[in-house]
Amino acid sequence: MSDKFFFKGRQDARENHIQYGYEAKGSSKAGSKKYPLSLVVTSEARKREVEGLVADAQLYAVVDVDLSEGAVESIAGLTALLNKKETVKLDKVPARNEPCHCGSGKKYKKCCG
């Protein structure tokens, strides 16, 4: 018999390969029909105002009114979605041997590239 060790693979499951029942990919989009925003406001007038903002942004939300003393508004999810920045699209960058777009007269590779 030989004294060599033959590895047959890991016997126990690795921790990062065990699924715990939650979506790790983040495929749930807040404000959609399936995952509506849950917002809390402090008055009926504010509720109508927030519902108008939600309708204008074409989102879905459940708006609750909390009339208790010391109640705090909770609309952070809505403000985050409304203030989301647009994707920045840049014009075509000049090729290496074209004149630089800054106006120096040099080639792009010698100036800004």
NORLIN-V765737 format. One line per field, one symbol per residue. ss: DSSP state (~ for helix, > for strand, _ for the rest). phi: phi as a letter, one per 30 degrees, with the letter a starting at -180 (. if undefined). burial: + if it has 24 or more other C-alpha atoms within 12 Angstrom, else -. A space follows every 10 residues. Layout:
# NORLIN-V765737
ss=???
phi=???
burial=???
This chain:
# NORLIN-V765737
ss=__________ ____~~~___ __________ ______>>>> >__~~~~~~~ ~~~~~~____ >>>>>_____ ___>_~~~~~ ~~________ ________>_ ______>___ ___
phi=.ccdccdcjd dcddddcdcc jcdddiddcd jcddbddccb bcaddddddd dddddddhcb accccccddi dbdbbddddd ddcdddddcc dddddecddd ddjdjddedc ccc
burial=---------- ---------- ---------+ +-----++++ ++----+--+ +--+----++ +++++----- --+-+-++-- ---------- ---------- ---------- ---
